Amino acid sequence: MKILAVIPARYESSRFPGKPLVDLHGKPMIQHVYERVQQVPSVGQVLVATDDERIIKAVQAFGGQACMTSPNHSTGTDRIVEVIQNQPCEWVLNVQGDEPTIAPDVLETLIQRALADGSCPMATLVFRSDDPNTWRDPHVVKAILAQNQRALYFSRSPVPHVRDQVFRGCWKHFGVYLYHRDFLLEFANWPSTPLEQQEQLEQLRVLENGYSILCVESPVDSIGVDVPEDLAHVAQLITTGMILD
């Protein structure tokens, strides 16, 4: 069974242009992500999917593999679908290019739990946060889970609502997905759905079409880089040894 990991990386980001190539402890950020994904035992191949020659050259410079994709894709998922058209695999691991702290063992756990479950064509990662600032932050996607760890909903809003003013924690969602290849190809052909458009979250298209997403709990947090201020935070964590370079 081949598991292909694809890292979508776009140079032109509205909130942080050039983000994949920004220096983080002497390496471009995309290299940190690539090297972490390479350490996942079940992953057979890692590819960066991009629409920018600068990212292609940067990946090749550190010995990685990258594919040029169309500049017309509106989402990273569309970019991945283009890549897998010519790549034989059974499962596809999607790790965002702005997740330089993602733990390889957590990615392996995601894969093993999804394969053992066998009933969901898609799985993702969540982390239990007790920080009310995480809950309130619109840049952080929150997940609502059923008792069987299937996703009920995802939102940028502070969900679940706290009616009695007693915050009991929330599920923080990571930008990591594992798809069965056939399901991903099918998903890409579905039209965008109302909730997806309102929240600007692709995974809601899956739920709105009646499919289940398995949510696997990560024991550790992952700090994504959405804006320049996040980069300083990640760099500090590496400097202090809280995250290994």
Contacts in CASP RR format, 6 or more apart in sequence:
PFRMAT RR
TARGET T0000
AUTHOR 0000-0000-0000
METHOD contacts of the structure
MODEL  1
MKILAVIPARYESSRFPGKPLVDLHGKPMIQHVYERVQQVPSVGQVLVAT
DDERIIKAVQAFGGQACMTSPNHSTGTDRIVEVIQNQPCEWVLNVQGDEP
TIAPDVLETLIQRALADGSCPMATLVFRSDDPNTWRDPHVVKAILAQNQR
ALYFSRSPVPHVRDQVFRGCWKHFGVYLYHRDFLLEFANWPSTPLEQQEQ
LEQLRVLENGYSILCVESPVDSIGVDVPEDLAHVAQLITTGMILD
1 90 0 8 1.000
1 91 0 8 1.000
2 44 0 8 1.000
2 45 0 8 1.000
2 88 0 8 1.000
2 89 0 8 1.000
2 90 0 8 1.000
2 91 0 8 1.000
3 42 0 8 1.000
3 43 0 8 1.000
3 44 0 8 1.000
3 89 0 8 1.000
3 90 0 8 1.000
3 91 0 8 1.000
3 92 0 8 1.000
3 93 0 8 1.000
3 111 0 8 1.000
3 178 0 8 1.000
4 43 0 8 1.000
4 44 0 8 1.000
4 45 0 8 1.000
4 47 0 8 1.000
4 84 0 8 1.000
4 87 0 8 1.000
4 89 0 8 1.000
4 91 0 8 1.000
4 92 0 8 1.000
4 93 0 8 1.000
5 37 0 8 1.000
5 40 0 8 1.000
5 43 0 8 1.000
5 44 0 8 1.000
5 45 0 8 1.000
5 46 0 8 1.000
5 47 0 8 1.000
5 92 0 8 1.000
5 93 0 8 1.000
5 94 0 8 1.000
5 95 0 8 1.000
6 46 0 8 1.000
6 47 0 8 1.000
6 48 0 8 1.000
6 49 0 8 1.000
6 79 0 8 1.000
6 80 0 8 1.000
6 83 0 8 1.000
6 84 0 8 1.000
6 92 0 8 1.000
6 93 0 8 1.000
6 94 0 8 1.000
6 95 0 8 1.000
7 30 0 8 1.000
7 33 0 8 1.000
7 34 0 8 1.000
7 37 0 8 1.000
7 46 0 8 1.000
7 47 0 8 1.000
7 48 0 8 1.000
7 49 0 8 1.000
7 94 0 8 1.000
7 95 0 8 1.000
7 96 0 8 1.000
7 97 0 8 1.000
8 48 0 8 1.000
8 49 0 8 1.000
8 50 0 8 1.000
8 76 0 8 1.000
8 77 0 8 1.000
8 79 0 8 1.000
8 80 0 8 1.000
8 94 0 8 1.000
8 96 0 8 1.000
8 97 0 8 1.000
9 20 0 8 1.000
9 30 0 8 1.000
9 48 0 8 1.000
9 49 0 8 1.000
9 50 0 8 1.000
9 52 0 8 1.000
9 55 0 8 1.000
9 97 0 8 1.000
10 20 0 8 1.000
10 50 0 8 1.000
10 51 0 8 1.000
10 52 0 8 1.000
10 76 0 8 1.000
10 79 0 8 1.000
11 17 0 8 1.000
11 18 0 8 1.000
11 19 0 8 1.000
11 20 0 8 1.000
11 21 0 8 1.000
11 50 0 8 1.000
11 51 0 8 1.000
11 52 0 8 1.000
11 54 0 8 1.000
11 55 0 8 1.000
12 18 0 8 1.000
12 52 0 8 1.000
13 19 0 8 1.000
15 226 0 8 1.000
15 227 0 8 1.000
16 22 0 8 1.000
16 225 0 8 1.000
16 226 0 8 1.000
16 227 0 8 1.000
16 228 0 8 1.000
19 29 0 8 1.000
19 98 0 8 1.000
19 225 0 8 1.000
20 28 0 8 1.000
20 29 0 8 1.000
20 30 0 8 1.000
20 50 0 8 1.000
20 55 0 8 1.000
20 58 0 8 1.000
20 97 0 8 1.000
20 98 0 8 1.000
21 28 0 8 1.000
21 29 0 8 1.000
21 30 0 8 1.000
21 54 0 8 1.000
21 55 0 8 1.000
21 58 0 8 1.000
22 28 0 8 1.000
22 29 0 8 1.000
22 225 0 8 1.000
22 231 0 8 1.000
23 29 0 8 1.000
24 32 0 8 1.000
24 100 0 8 1.000
24 231 0 8 1.000
24 234 0 8 1.000
24 235 0 8 1.000
24 238 0 8 1.000
25 235 0 8 1.000
25 238 0 8 1.000
25 239 0 8 1.000
25 245 0 8 1.000
27 62 0 8 1.000
28 58 0 8 1.000
28 62 0 8 1.000
29 97 0 8 1.000
29 98 0 8 1.000
29 100 0 8 1.000
29 225 0 8 1.000
29 231 0 8 1.000
30 48 0 8 1.000
30 55 0 8 1.000
30 58 0 8 1.000
30 59 0 8 1.000
30 97 0 8 1.000
31 58 0 8 1.000
31 59 0 8 1.000
31 62 0 8 1.000
32 100 0 8 1.000
32 245 0 8 1.000
33 95 0 8 1.000
33 96 0 8 1.000
33 97 0 8 1.000
33 98 0 8 1.000
33 99 0 8 1.000
33 100 0 8 1.000
33 102 0 8 1.000
34 46 0 8 1.000
34 48 0 8 1.000
34 59 0 8 1.000
34 62 0 8 1.000
34 64 0 8 1.000
36 100 0 8 1.000
36 102 0 8 1.000
36 103 0 8 1.000
36 104 0 8 1.000
36 107 0 8 1.000
37 43 0 8 1.000
37 46 0 8 1.000
37 93 0 8 1.000
37 95 0 8 1.000
37 102 0 8 1.000
37 104 0 8 1.000
37 107 0 8 1.000
38 46 0 8 1.000
39 104 0 8 1.000
40 93 0 8 1.000
40 104 0 8 1.000
40 107 0 8 1.000
40 108 0 8 1.000
40 111 0 8 1.000
41 108 0 8 1.000
42 108 0 8 1.000
42 111 0 8 1.000
42 112 0 8 1.000
43 93 0 8 1.000
43 107 0 8 1.000
43 111 0 8 1.000
45 65 0 8 1.000
45 87 0 8 1.000
45 89 0 8 1.000
46 64 0 8 1.000
46 65 0 8 1.000
47 65 0 8 1.000
47 66 0 8 1.000
47 67 0 8 1.000
47 83 0 8 1.000
47 87 0 8 1.000
48 55 0 8 1.000
48 56 0 8 1.000
48 59 0 8 1.000
48 64 0 8 1.000
48 65 0 8 1.000
48 66 0 8 1.000
48 67 0 8 1.000
49 66 0 8 1.000
49 67 0 8 1.000
49 69 0 8 1.000
49 76 0 8 1.000
49 79 0 8 1.000
49 80 0 8 1.000
49 82 0 8 1.000
49 83 0 8 1.000
50 56 0 8 1.000
50 59 0 8 1.000
50 66 0 8 1.000
50 67 0 8 1.000
50 68 0 8 1.000
50 69 0 8 1.000
50 79 0 8 1.000
51 68 0 8 1.000
51 69 0 8 1.000
51 70 0 8 1.000
51 71 0 8 1.000
51 73 0 8 1.000
51 79 0 8 1.000
53 68 0 8 1.000
55 66 0 8 1.000
56 66 0 8 1.000
56 68 0 8 1.000
59 65 0 8 1.000
59 66 0 8 1.000
60 66 0 8 1.000
67 83 0 8 1.000
69 79 0 8 1.000
69 82 0 8 1.000
69 83 0 8 1.000
70 79 0 8 1.000
70 82 0 8 1.000
73 79 0 8 1.000
73 82 0 8 1.000
75 202 0 8 1.000
76 94 0 8 1.000
77 94 0 8 1.000
77 184 0 8 1.000
77 187 0 8 1.000
77 188 0 8 1.000
77 202 0 8 1.000
78 188 0 8 1.000
80 92 0 8 1.000
80 94 0 8 1.000
80 184 0 8 1.000
81 184 0 8 1.000
81 185 0 8 1.000
81 188 0 8 1.000
84 92 0 8 1.000
84 181 0 8 1.000
84 184 0 8 1.000
84 185 0 8 1.000
89 181 0 8 1.000
90 180 0 8 1.000
90 181 0 8 1.000
91 111 0 8 1.000
91 114 0 8 1.000
91 115 0 8 1.000
91 178 0 8 1.000
91 179 0 8 1.000
91 180 0 8 1.000
91 181 0 8 1.000
92 178 0 8 1.000
92 179 0 8 1.000
92 180 0 8 1.000
92 181 0 8 1.000
92 184 0 8 1.000
93 107 0 8 1.000
93 110 0 8 1.000
93 111 0 8 1.000
93 176 0 8 1.000
93 177 0 8 1.000
93 178 0 8 1.000
94 175 0 8 1.000
94 176 0 8 1.000
94 177 0 8 1.000
94 178 0 8 1.000
94 179 0 8 1.000
95 102 0 8 1.000
95 107 0 8 1.000
95 175 0 8 1.000
95 176 0 8 1.000
96 175 0 8 1.000
96 176 0 8 1.000
96 224 0 8 1.000
98 224 0 8 1.000
98 225 0 8 1.000
98 226 0 8 1.000
99 174 0 8 1.000
99 175 0 8 1.000
99 176 0 8 1.000
99 222 0 8 1.000
99 224 0 8 1.000
99 225 0 8 1.000
100 223 0 8 1.000
100 224 0 8 1.000
100 225 0 8 1.000
100 234 0 8 1.000
101 222 0 8 1.000
101 223 0 8 1.000
101 224 0 8 1.000
101 234 0 8 1.000
101 237 0 8 1.000
101 243 0 8 1.000
102 174 0 8 1.000
102 176 0 8 1.000
102 222 0 8 1.000
103 218 0 8 1.000
103 220 0 8 1.000
103 222 0 8 1.000
106 125 0 8 1.000
106 218 0 8 1.000
106 219 0 8 1.000
106 220 0 8 1.000
106 222 0 8 1.000
107 176 0 8 1.000
109 216 0 8 1.000
109 218 0 8 1.000
110 123 0 8 1.000
110 124 0 8 1.000
110 125 0 8 1.000
110 176 0 8 1.000
110 178 0 8 1.000
110 216 0 8 1.000
111 178 0 8 1.000
113 123 0 8 1.000
113 214 0 8 1.000
113 216 0 8 1.000
114 120 0 8 1.000
114 123 0 8 1.000
114 178 0 8 1.000
114 214 0 8 1.000
114 216 0 8 1.000
117 123 0 8 1.000
117 214 0 8 1.000
119 212 0 8 1.000
119 214 0 8 1.000
120 150 0 8 1.000
120 211 0 8 1.000
120 212 0 8 1.000
120 213 0 8 1.000
120 214 0 8 1.000
121 179 0 8 1.000
121 180 0 8 1.000
121 182 0 8 1.000
121 183 0 8 1.000
121 211 0 8 1.000
121 212 0 8 1.000
122 177 0 8 1.000
122 178 0 8 1.000
122 179 0 8 1.000
122 180 0 8 1.000
122 183 0 8 1.000
122 184 0 8 1.000
122 187 0 8 1.000
122 203 0 8 1.000
122 206 0 8 1.000
122 211 0 8 1.000
122 212 0 8 1.000
122 213 0 8 1.000
122 214 0 8 1.000
123 177 0 8 1.000
123 178 0 8 1.000
123 213 0 8 1.000
123 214 0 8 1.000
123 215 0 8 1.000
123 216 0 8 1.000
124 143 0 8 1.000
124 151 0 8 1.000
124 173 0 8 1.000
124 174 0 8 1.000
124 175 0 8 1.000
124 176 0 8 1.000
124 177 0 8 1.000
124 178 0 8 1.000
124 203 0 8 1.000
124 213 0 8 1.000
124 214 0 8 1.000
124 215 0 8 1.000
124 216 0 8 1.000
125 173 0 8 1.000
125 174 0 8 1.000
125 175 0 8 1.000
125 176 0 8 1.000
125 215 0 8 1.000
125 216 0 8 1.000
125 217 0 8 1.000
125 218 0 8 1.000
125 222 0 8 1.000
126 143 0 8 1.000
126 145 0 8 1.000
126 171 0 8 1.000
126 172 0 8 1.000
126 173 0 8 1.000
126 174 0 8 1.000
126 215 0 8 1.000
126 216 0 8 1.000
126 217 0 8 1.000
126 218 0 8 1.000
127 171 0 8 1.000
127 172 0 8 1.000
127 174 0 8 1.000
127 217 0 8 1.000
127 218 0 8 1.000
127 220 0 8 1.000
127 221 0 8 1.000
127 222 0 8 1.000
128 169 0 8 1.000
128 170 0 8 1.000
128 171 0 8 1.000
128 172 0 8 1.000
128 217 0 8 1.000
129 135 0 8 1.000
129 169 0 8 1.000
129 170 0 8 1.000
129 171 0 8 1.000
129 172 0 8 1.000
129 221 0 8 1.000
130 167 0 8 1.000
130 169 0 8 1.000
132 167 0 8 1.000
132 169 0 8 1.000
134 140 0 8 1.000
134 170 0 8 1.000
134 172 0 8 1.000
135 142 0 8 1.000
135 158 0 8 1.000
135 167 0 8 1.000
135 169 0 8 1.000
135 170 0 8 1.000
136 158 0 8 1.000
138 156 0 8 1.000
138 157 0 8 1.000
139 156 0 8 1.000
139 226 0 8 1.000
139 227 0 8 1.000
140 156 0 8 1.000
140 172 0 8 1.000
140 173 0 8 1.000
141 154 0 8 1.000
141 155 0 8 1.000
141 156 0 8 1.000
141 172 0 8 1.000
141 173 0 8 1.000
141 175 0 8 1.000
141 201 0 8 1.000
142 154 0 8 1.000
142 155 0 8 1.000
142 156 0 8 1.000
142 157 0 8 1.000
142 158 0 8 1.000
142 159 0 8 1.000
142 170 0 8 1.000
142 171 0 8 1.000
142 172 0 8 1.000
142 173 0 8 1.000
143 151 0 8 1.000
143 153 0 8 1.000
143 154 0 8 1.000
143 171 0 8 1.000
143 172 0 8 1.000
143 173 0 8 1.000
143 215 0 8 1.000
144 151 0 8 1.000
144 152 0 8 1.000
144 153 0 8 1.000
144 154 0 8 1.000
144 155 0 8 1.000
144 159 0 8 1.000
144 160 0 8 1.000
144 171 0 8 1.000
145 151 0 8 1.000
145 152 0 8 1.000
145 171 0 8 1.000
145 215 0 8 1.000
146 152 0 8 1.000
149 214 0 8 1.000
149 215 0 8 1.000
149 216 0 8 1.000
149 217 0 8 1.000
150 212 0 8 1.000
150 213 0 8 1.000
150 214 0 8 1.000
150 215 0 8 1.000
151 203 0 8 1.000
151 207 0 8 1.000
151 212 0 8 1.000
151 213 0 8 1.000
151 214 0 8 1.000
151 215 0 8 1.000
152 207 0 8 1.000
153 159 0 8 1.000
153 204 0 8 1.000
153 207 0 8 1.000
154 173 0 8 1.000
154 199 0 8 1.000
154 201 0 8 1.000
154 203 0 8 1.000
154 204 0 8 1.000
154 207 0 8 1.000
155 199 0 8 1.000
155 201 0 8 1.000
156 199 0 8 1.000
156 200 0 8 1.000
156 201 0 8 1.000
158 170 0 8 1.000
159 170 0 8 1.000
160 170 0 8 1.000
162 168 0 8 1.000
171 215 0 8 1.000
172 221 0 8 1.000
174 218 0 8 1.000
174 222 0 8 1.000
177 203 0 8 1.000
179 187 0 8 1.000
183 211 0 8 1.000
187 205 0 8 1.000
187 206 0 8 1.000
190 205 0 8 1.000
190 209 0 8 1.000
192 205 0 8 1.000
193 204 0 8 1.000
193 205 0 8 1.000
193 208 0 8 1.000
193 209 0 8 1.000
194 208 0 8 1.000
195 201 0 8 1.000
195 204 0 8 1.000
195 207 0 8 1.000
195 208 0 8 1.000
196 202 0 8 1.000
196 204 0 8 1.000
196 205 0 8 1.000
196 208 0 8 1.000
203 213 0 8 1.000
206 213 0 8 1.000
207 213 0 8 1.000
223 230 0 8 1.000
223 233 0 8 1.000
223 234 0 8 1.000
223 237 0 8 1.000
223 243 0 8 1.000
224 230 0 8 1.000
224 234 0 8 1.000
225 231 0 8 1.000
225 234 0 8 1.000
234 243 0 8 1.000
237 243 0 8 1.000
238 244 0 8 1.000
238 245 0 8 1.000
END
